[in-house]
């Protein structure tokens, strides 16, 4: 009996030791990813809209000035006032601080995706790597979504509250908790729902779809829908209406000449699903989800399909205003990645796991290292191009010349924040809004681009 007891204690000790090693590796991997994202942020200069928003914020940096700016934005351009608030706030502080804040925001987004998958405290190196590789590999506008201040404020930062909100539903799905019955908790969920629905137009539709799935699941399991879930759904719907019905949305819709043809919108539904299923966006993710759902042993297949279908719902919802592409795909790709993680976790997440999990972790780590090398190289190259243009601007100003000619910019990969965005225009388009914005920021009369040769 004593030997049996000692043997049992030895087994527990070995398990604990393996778990501690696994946690240590997890911390190291998280630190490596954080350092990589921080370095990308540090190398990324201000891009396009950043200069214009910074000038607007500088005119009146008071609280009343911010409120006025957001009200004007809501009335004249769009309903995404929270993303706009984050953008002008980040542009009002030193870039060195923004680099840290953006890194923390990225990690918060990843960990909330992670929790939407596991629903509880559980460490998995391979799952964490899978989430990062999925975003780095399949976001067609990684730089715009994650590194560009004006872009990440409206996409990455605006994903944090909705993911935190959905994580609460996921936690309750994993194991109902008593706090959910408290009236103050219901009030908190209603407020989070309001903000979640108010963040991003097409993603708010996807969130409502997921919430409806959770409500049906709760009712099926326990025979009733908890009050917090109903309040959260109502809050999300209210927030979505505040976003969708913003006067600025209608003004922008008219200014950009979007169609109101039902047939055209219906056709774009298929186009947007097709755009989501491109090789460099969601096709591989969708294929892996289907394979794991069909042949894997996960007990969360229905939940995986719920998040996966929400990805397509979000893409289709964008059909009202146009074809989904570039940075707008962040929300659908996040939901597809969570869907993949849900189908994946029961197959490969065991701490004592199989050789396959170890080999997969090594493969994903190598993939991330390779992607990081491309990212650093191309972001650094763009940074040098921009630094050269700044040198030209400062040199010309020192000579008293306020009509400046700079080099055109050439971002080389989607990790560059300027990839796919407007560049400084040549003389024929010297009155383009970007040229005028840059001229105003650097106190020039005009600025234009043309290749300068020695």
Steps between C-alpha positions, in 0.01 A plus 500: 500500500785738587668430169172564316462832683855602419448402138183713483680796655781457249256504208333816631840662540601412145172638365543824696857530378394457138221755548740754650741450211213549258398822675858623491521439126165677459631811678814502284297470178267781608801719576652428156176592324468817709855607411436434130179707498664778700787520251256515208317786671826682571610478135161614362471876442181703485302422185246696291201582727725522806630840392152641442350361822797625701447852365131483588571378854764768553251782428314436828651228721248561780222258597240733348709511181501120481125485557441757227728311259316171567160664461607649165635162393173325597297757311715537189703184439401185694384337819832350613566770758682269745762406244535867411545585869779244533668629184511867597603407855793288379609772257507753782766314701865416422554224245725315747202455735270404212740220405458346845121552509451347155709198603286452811182542295617231257573260786160578655330417170691171468431393858129582467487290183679229700243518782210490253644162401592341834235664719712452813854518634710265289845538347581388146810612313379352173162677519663836576735455206214389276308822569799720420601310187139514373488878532852563371448272202139566401436868576530668159559840665695403812682833515181702463312298763776457759765772450342804331368722780187621319434147374569296814285737709199413286577130460741345751409722796132481407518119516599489867166585665292273271740209563490562877122514481475171310754342737249540785239303303766240422595470867138448599466239224802314643381518862204713623596727792288652774611860439305494173176527700597826673310812373819709488665235283205518260542879489871462422425252222242737355762777487760273342241387248420861414868575434553172313215569261626855447855411392487377140204482263531161334660332804206609718276284279734204556497560878119497506509171310739346756293628792186347350687169479605523866143580607368192319778289654421620854133426450573155363732407789320650801150563367525876549695800378680683783410866548853630431496333156173673406619838630830463313321420176268799542795728577688378192197560280461853639867573442478365147208732425698797638779404261293411193269803522772761555430804276862490387449154350230632269711806412799281418280250314381780274841663462660171392209422264414159642224317320154436643419236239377183670630287212847654525509451877385138456778439247758646739398246764652227286794721405583568863482133594733432209739775619508344847587164347814606316824306545664791686198566723257241637512204260762298692334579834159390369649179358667412831176570689305268272760223534507521881122519529454201271783279627610645836378401846414847634185531708467865396425442134168686512661798669781492244247510219317787675811721498590385149156583363513837680814579300304462176202688646732793571645488148154484343374789715763724344324455166273794587793739447732314264749218451687386809878499476825614664470623861122439525574127496651511850168423673409203276856360519495526881172306512630238258813460712293453816290245311817312405626516858174353634523210258870458578517521878363159599730327254835657592478703822570238767800604716636149482398504134621304209810524288282670237443797733874544559582474130217740416629752756849486345356541151285799607795660681715468187215642290467798734875560490494495119206741484669726754811516284295613200311751713810658652680520168218665308391732782861611548536565127187715499621683810825589323303629200289720723802624697662605173190701406497667841867592447411654164214698656716636782785586262270691263336686788841603632569651157174694511329283240141415600409325174662163555552202270554159663545140386201273445468227763509128426373276783599142419270283711170499687696537825572861398230732631495692170451189285188560289451858620534830319849635434614859458370602158694656208450853365185407307325419831672751722168603659423144611390490865810306602737752341316787664495323835875434495570855386296630792673274750850606389397866445566491126323671212492181288648154491516254210684184408735426214794264468818695569817366339855610573 
